[in-house]
Structure formats: C-alpha cells, structure tokens
Amino acid sequence: YVCSTWGNNHFKTFDGDVYQFPGLCEYNFVSDCREAYKEFSVHIQRALNSNGHPEIQYILVKIKDIMVYLKPNLVVVDGRIVKTPYYTSGVLIESNEIYTKIYAKLGMSLMWNQEDALMVELENKFNNHTCGLCGDYNGIQIYNEFIKGDASYNSITYGNMQKISKPNSKCEDPDETQALPSCNDHAQMPVNLLNFIPLPPQRDECQRLLTSPAFADCRLRLNLEMYIQACMQDKCACNGKDDSFCLCSTISEYSRQCSHAGGRPGEWRTQSFC
C-alpha cells in the first residue's frame, strides 16, 4: 500500500482518497501514531520554485532512533552528510540522479524524485496506526480523514491539522474558506449535445495522454479517472501556459503507480514531451 504526493499539491492517501493541499509549512506526511513507541515519522516541507511550482524542499525521516534529512542531492544521517548507498541498523539509503530511496527493515520504504513527487509504502502491520497527510490506513476512504464523528473537514482544514508547530517558523496556513482554482468555467467549454453536459477542454488532452499505447498495461491496474481529474486540475492551474510541469507531473505519477502495481509502462517520454 502506498501513499503519495506529486505535482501541483496532489495527495493520495493509503486508503485511496485523492485531494489537493497547497500548504508551504512543515507537515506530518505519515507517522506511526501509536501512543507508546512510534517506529517512524516522515515530515515534508514544500516551497515554490522559480517557476512558481511547488517542489519538496526537504524531507525529514525518523526511523526508530535514526534521523535522516533529505534535500536534492544531499543525504544527512544523524547530523552527518553521508555518501549513498548508506546502510545503518536496518535502514538502507540509495540514490541516483533522479530518485532517493530509503528502505527500512521495520516495514517502510520511501521514494523521492528530488523534486515534486514522494511515495511511501508501508507493510500492513501499520493498518489503522498511521496519521498525517497520508491518512490512517484503515482501508476505508474518507472516514477519519475527512469525516470524523459528526464533523466533516475539507482538504485544506485536514491539511492544516497536520502542520508541525515550530516555534520560530513563520508560515501561513492556507485559507480554509478559499476554494482551490476549479476548472468549471463553463463559458469556454464545448457542450456535449447528447446530454448537455459541458466537457472541459482539458479533458481530451489528459485522457489522450493517459490512455496512450504506452500505458496499455496500466489501464486495469489503476483508477484512470482519478489521474485524468488530477491532470485537468494541473492544466487549469497553469492557465494554458505551455509548461511541462502542468502535464508531466501527473503523467509521471501515473507511470510510477503503474510500475508499482506490477504494470509495465512503455516509453512515453519523447524529445518534445516531458
């Protein structure tokens, strides 16, 4: 089971909820939240890069008593910069030009592309024991993340609840009353005359990319619609700018999730695309 975050502030919990949360503070991505001894925690902090796109600035991983701090092309273990591959009591850290990976014997692995995308996989012994942006891993969507008892939360409220309070940090919580930019501007949409449901123009391109022959082996393994929606949100947020981030991040995530699910995505990147 995996939890991931990628691209334009997309998150997918262990239980399969997909949401967007644009916070730029340090957050609990996923932690073992049992009362007694917590086996691990993963914190992340995003910042906007020079193009105005969110990227993960650093990841802070605590595994039992080992503290690992990751930045692009930098691995620090217990305060010392280390060369990879690095192994210490039950923790292996590897990295190449693209990915940094951590494997922990206690049943967790982590993969970061040193930019926008982070994926954490947990063994099912952590079922119902996690908290953070990845949710509680109880196998039930929405419950305990966005609905708790009689209360229901939107994704911004939920995200803000995962903030790590640091006495000297000055970071603003995203406003819970502000909706994220939506694609539903019907003015410029072509209308599907059969049932009068306007089809967003972004949909065609996203669907075409995600159903290309390179992804034939992925169709039955993943929820395609979820990635089409994320891709459309990316395109809307980019307002028609021809920026590879606006399309590539969700397609890359689809490809990674497909591989993870045992699929074999074909070669979908080209010289001119991503």
Secondary structure, 3 states (H helix, E strand, C coil): CEEEEECCCEEECCCCCEEECCCCCEEEEEEECCCCCCCEEEEEEEEECCCCCEEEEEEEEEECCEEEEEECCEEEECCEECCCCEEECCEEEEECCCCEEEEECCCEEEEECCCCCEEEEECHHHCCCEECCCCCCCCCCCECCCEECCEECCHHHHHHCCECCCCCCCCCCCCCCCCCCCCCCHHHCCEECCCCEECCHHHHHHHHHHCCHHHHHHCCCCCHHHHHHHHHHHHHHCCCCCCHHHHHHHHHHHHHHHHHCCCCCCCCCCCCCC
